Structures are given as C-alpha cells and as structure tokens.
Amino acid sequence: MTTPTSPRPSRLRASLTIGLMIAISIGLLLVDFRHFGQYGYLGVFVLVLLGNATVVVPAPAFMTALAAGRTLNPWLVGVISGLGAGIGEVTGYIAGRAGRSVFDQQRFIRIQGYVERWGALAIFGLAALPNPLMDFAGIAAGIARMPVYKFLLACCAGKIVRFTILALIGQSTM
C-alpha cells in the first residue's frame, strides 16, 4: 500500500500565491471607488498596487491614474502609480519563481524567450504598454530566474512612463 505524497513545496507556494492574487481580485470588486480619491496620493498608490497585484481586475489601476490626474499633480501621480504598479507586478514574478513546475512552460515559451533574450528591456517595454502580457512576463521572469531587482527596476520604470501618460490624459480632460 502506498502512502499519499504531499505536494512539493514549490507547488504549494505557487498555489498560495495564485490564491492570494484571486482573493485580492475579489476584494477589489467590493471596493467603493467613488470615495477612494479622498485618500490622495497614498490612496492612488494602494489602489494601483492592489490592481496590479492581480490578474483578474487590472482596470481600477488604469482608471485610478486617469481620475487622479484630474485633481492631483499628474507627474507625481505617474511616479506614485508606476511604483505601486511595479511593486504589485512582483506577485506574478514570485508565482513564476516559486512554481516553475506548476506552470505549463509551453504556454510561456514565447514570452519567456523574449524575457531571456532581451531581459530588463523586454520587461520595461511590456510594462510601458497597456497589454495583458505583463502578467505573463512577470511569471516568465520568475521562471527564468531574472534577478528581482532587475525585474522591479525595469517594471517600475515602464509603469511610471505608462501611468504618467494616463495621468496627463486625465488632466487634459478636466
């Protein structure tokens, strides 16, 4: 008679990380965003960080920068949002780093190829452009064992560019 084996620690960590991302996504659905703006720059940072720590609900981060750019300094909103978004993207990186064996690497081969070939430049480009591939790029960077500081610097820099543009657009629609 064989005894059941427990899941490998890396699978457990990856599963817990994914579970946390889903829990944050569900929590964001319950937030009343109409009153969130009263918290100023700190509110922008927290909302954008949480919005980028998830895969399911990325839209509030986009809308937060547009709305905040209308009433707050758009350059500062861009920097604060970019830092929050970059830090939030680390959840995907951690999931990739912790769970190489959990993810079907065939699905990540193309994006992982870009990350391995272009490194931080690929992360910067994907973070600066609005696209759903950034979540996969974070996972691929974790799988590829990109140093976390390189991932974080490139991701934050790209997100600062993106969110500054969004905040400036928000300011121009006043």
Disulfide bonds with the S-S distance in Angstrom:
none
